[in-house]
């Protein structure tokens, strides 16, 4: 008993944390769900006897009580036992990537935890933490830490700093986390855990949440108040527009002759796609999308004009250049969306930004509307009752999009031999996949092709991680998406040979969890995106092909490296179907749909494309001084393009 008379239970810090997490719920629109329904991890000496023991104990207790859901890979939704299902990843970064993809698929209403051992195990998670925070996705990271007592000092894998004994490698998580704490005494867990849950459930502040756990503290016993373990429901807010701010936004939009909506990921996370469609239908305002926002409005809606920015299409980018008012909804305006501050070219352009994050709402000197996307769209539509763009402008958007769709059809059906362009693979997938299926990608030349070509029918269909554009994301992300979707639809990850080599080992985790995923593995023997960028910037594709060292030149420009990625995928336990050409690819995709477990469709594509025609710029500086003629020419072109760059003031 404590001095206040409340009941206590004696548990270790790790046991208390597991029990606490099992009792946390999120709620939005009246629906409750487990906030942290499972945990990824890899055990080492830093956490195997702390968090590892706590997870084992919870699982054994769940089995004895008949509760839990550990026989399936789908995280539990409401276990009476207090179990926190455990999933063994093969790489700590892969585990965080999977957790981020899970959170994205659940519209940020749930977050998986990830535990790692001290030192390299924990620092492996830093890249994943940066990905989650950059993408505004909730993940809970539990890195093990040095001894709080400092008796074993330095402990194995400890970084020593001669300035202070109070720094460990886990301090590196601070700049990439939205919340960070270190538990040096058991009682510190109570306020820290509560603060962590608040950030995980906050749509504006969310990202990586890091609670560092010294390995001795994990195993330390403490008398915890039972109230700490009661069920808690964290309500995910839908902030409504402030009336005066709404009036200001309405005044700007009503004055527009050529308004354009830029729909970002916030529309999808809010579940506001229907509200966006209704707003566009009522006002006639064209709607462009970002990578995160693709599918927020169905591609065949009369007002939909597709991707905008550096990797956007000519229809959306033409309208962006002419727009006098840009209505950004749930977008953070990355450099790809603004084409490095060149695409919104109207000298009198003004911005109205709807966002739950004031930091993003204020960008480009905008008229700010800090609110939930769905609430804001409903309020804007009501306030604009009777407003509609001129029919000539609405028809111009329709005509521009129709012209672009002809380009899409050309890119999808090139019938190129002997090796197809990757756009033909995308076209086949776009035609074969259903509305409940999900396509996943993150890095290389593929996100650019997909943004301007993919015809997304639903908000769930298009899963691109392009805020951090992290190579190696796709394979673990497919695991996270499948865990979030259960058995619904197909999960298809498109993986280039470059990104495949980063994190292929999570295929083994997917096999172990008996998850159905289809991987489309494109082999073109090089980095297609960076190779093309290198060539356009005068660097002649240097260092971007997978080649043997040439004994004559001393460079990596010899014959192809004789690796076999199809055999490698099979070695992890996946079923592999090799595709020779597009007809066989289509046949094998249909076969893969009916197969159990992970299936890899392996196909070779042309390194040189062709890719879709570009219609915007991206700022990648070129050497101002060079002895190479190719670089000199690129530098001149760069300065000409850069002249259009501007601040939006």
Protein Blocks (a to p, Z undefined) as FASTA:
>chain_A
ZZkopacddddfklmmmmmmmmgccdeehiacdfblcdcddddfklmmmmmmmmmmmmmm
mmmnopajklbmbdcfbdfklpacddddfbfklmmmmmmmmmmmnnopaccdddddehjl
mmmmmmmmmmmmmnopacddddddddfklmaccdehiacdfkbckbcfklmmmmmcfbdc
ddfbfklmmmmmmmmmmmmmmmklgccddddddfklmmpccdddfklmgccddddddddd
dfklmmmmmmmmmmpmbdcddddfklmmnopmmmmmmmmmmnopacdddfklgokacfkb
mklgbjedjklcfklmmmmmmpmbdcdehiahiaklnonollmmcfkbccddddfblklm
mgghiacddddfklmmmmmmmmmgoiacdfklmmmmmmmmmmmmmmmmmmmmnopafbdc
fklmmmmmmmmpcfkbccddfedjklmmmmmmmccfbfklpccdfklopghklmmmmmmm
mmmnomnojadddddfklmmmmmmlmmmmmmnopacddddddehiafklmmmmmmnonoo
gaiaccdddfklopacbccdfbdfklmmmmnopacdddedjklmmmmmmmmmmpgcjddd
dddddfklpadddfbdcdddddfbdfbfklmmmmmmmmmmmmmgccdZZ
